[in-house]
Amino acid sequence: MTITERRRLAGSLRGPVTGAAAQFAQLAVLSAWWGIGLVGWLAGTVYALVSTTLLAVALWRSATRRLGPANAVTLARATLVGSVTTLVVVDVAGRPVDTVVLVAIATVALVLDAVDGWVARATGTTSSLGARFDMEVDAFLIAVLSVYLAPSLGPWVLAIGGMRYAFVGAGWVLPWLRGPLPPSFARKTVAAMQGVLLVAAGSGAVGRVVATLLAGLALVLLAWSFGRDVAWLWRRWAGA
């Protein structure tokens, strides 16, 4: 490996490794105060290792190979999602967690979702890597929250978290689904609402009926958004 390649590697690893360190620090706090046990540590460790590796590879392949200010905010949000994931795994494993703690962490992650976009625009550091990073963190948080709600509301809630991954999987079979989509305020609004609705449904502040209605609304909106995009991609492909 040349000196240049070593520098590129070091630059690609700096941000992800910092994120992993922050993730383990959060796990230590969760363990000390709320007791996540071995299952929680395993879940958090797997999340940290996988997310660190994926981000490092993405940075290595990118033009900058370094995290900008906006991506640093997204990285902080990703570590919070890791903590939410840990708590959900512990809960599903049969050890009920503090709902207030889980909702508080998820809420901060949702607030930071608005911050990273603003930072990117304010600093002129928008990029395809940043947009993809932001989207993947959003999608995973929605998937995890869906898993958290499934035991109380029913397995149908999993469709909310799985829809985006089903769409990506379908794209491997139907290449026309991998086409670029035009910017859409409606799509962004629906995506932003998913986390808010699911956190509200799982907050414990509303009854089962209201929680079901909130999750149902999230599913309907998401199905409409994906259906709209699929229809647009089909028309584009069919007319090509």
N, C-alpha and C positions, 0 to 999 in steps of 0.2 A: 504493500500500500504506500503510495507516494505521500509526501508531506501535505500536498493540496487535498488529497482524499482524506487524510487524517483530520485536517481542519474542518472539512465538510462534515465528516462523521461527528466530530466534537460539537459542531454547531447544531447538527440535527438532533443530538442527544440531550443537549443542555436543557431545553424547555421540557421535554417529556420526563427526564429524570427528576427535575424540580417538581413536576406535577405528581410523580410517584411518591416523592418524599412527603409532599403535602397530604397525599392520600393516606399514607401510613400514619402520619401524625393525627389525622382525623380518626382513624381506626383506634388509635391508642386512647383518644379522648372518649370515644364511644364505649370502649371496653372498660375504662376506668369508672365512668359515671353510670353507664346503663348495662354493662355486662353483655357483650355480644357473643361471648363464648367462642369455641373452636370453629363452629360453623360460620359465624360472622367473620372471623379472621380469614378463613379459607375463601369465602366469597369476596371479601374486600381485596385480598391478595391477588386472586385470579383476575378480578376487574382491573386492578392497577397494572399488572403485568401485560395483559392483553391490550389495554388502552394505550399504555406507554409504547409498546411495540408498534401498534398501528400508526400512532402519531409520528413516531420516529421515522418509520418507512415513508410516510406521506411527506414529511419535511425533507427527507433525503432526495425524494423525487421532484420536489418543488424547485422553483427558481431561486427563492430566497434562502431556504434551508434554515430559517430562524423564525421564531415566533415574534410577531409584531405585537403592539399593545392590545389590539382587539382580540387576537388569538390568545393572549395571556389571560384576558378576562374569561374567554370561553374555556380555557384550561382550568381556571379556578372553578367554573361552573361544572366542568366534567368531574372534578374531584368531589363536589357536593353530590352529584348524581351517583358517584361511587358509594358514598355514605348512605344514600337512600337505598341503593341496591343491597347493601349489606344488611340494613334494617329489615328490608322486605324478605330477604332470604331467611333471616333469623325468625321472622314472624311466620312465614310459610312452613318453616321446619318445626313449628309447634311451640315456640317460645315468644309469646306476645310482647311486642315492643311498645314503647311510649309513643302513642299517636301524635302527641303534641310535638315531640322532638322530630319525628319523621316529617310532619307537615311543615314545621318551621324550616327545616333544611331544604325541602322541596320548594318552598315559597321563595327562599333566597335564590335558589337556582333559577327560578322563573323570572325573578326581578333582574338578575344578571343577564338573562336572555335579551332584554331590551337594552342593557348597557353596552354589550359587546358590539352590537350593530351601530349604536351611536358613536362609540369610540372609533370604529373602523371608518365611518364617514367623516368624523371630525379630524382624524389624523391622515386621511387619504391612504389608508392601508387596506382597503377592500381587496379581496382576492378570491379566486376560485377555491383555494385550499381553505380559507377562512369560512366561506359559505358552506362548504361540505362538512367541515369540522362542526360548525354550529348546528347543521341539520342532523348530523349523526347523534350529537349529544341530546338534542330535542327528542329525536325518535326513540332513543334508548330510555330516556326518562319516562316517556309516555308508556312504553312497553312495561317498565318496572311498576309504574303506578297501576297499570291494568292488572298485573299479577297480584298486586296488593289487594285490589278490590274484588277479584274473582271469587275468593272464598265466601264473601258476604253477599255479593250481588249475583253471582252465577258465572259460569264459564264464558257466557256470551261477551263479557267485558273484554276478554282477551283479544277479540276481533279488533278493538281499538288500537292496541299496541302492536298487533300483528299485521295490520293492513299495509303499512309502508313496506315491511319486509316481504310480504306476499307480492306486492307490486314489483319490487326489485327482483324477486325470484321469477316472476312471470316474464320479466324482461329478458331473462336468459333463454327462455323458450320462444318468445315473440320479440324479435329484435326491434320492431317498430315502437315498442314501449320504452325503449332506451333513448328515444329522440329528445332533443332539448325542448323544454317548455318555455313559453313566454312568461315574463314577470307577471305576477298576479297579486293584487292587493287582497282579493278574496281568499286566495290560497294561504297567504301569510296570516290573515286574520283567523282563519279556521285552525291553522297550526298553533297559533298562540293561545287560542281558546281551549285547546285540548288539555294542556297542563292545568290551567285554572279550574276547569270543570272537574277534572279528576281529583285534584287536591281538595276542592270543596266537597266532593262526594265522599272522600276518605277522611275528612277532618274530624268526624264524630260530632260535629256541631249540628248536623241535620239528621233526620230520621231516615229509615231505609227507603221509604217511598220517594222522598226528595232526592236522596242519593241515587236511586235508580233512574229518576227522571234526568238528573244531571249527566250521568254516564250515558243514558240513552240519547240525550241531545248531542253529546260529544260524538257518539257513533254515527248518528244521522248526518251531522255536519261533515264529518270526515268522509263518509261514504259518498256524499254529494260532491265534495271537493275532488276525490280521486276519480269518481265517475266522470266528472267534467273534464279532467285532464286526460283520461283514457279516451274519451270521445274526441277530444281535440287532436290527440296523437293519431287516432285511427283516420280521421278525416284528412290529416296531413299526409299520412302514408298512402291512403287509398287514392288521393288526388295527385300523387307524385308521378 
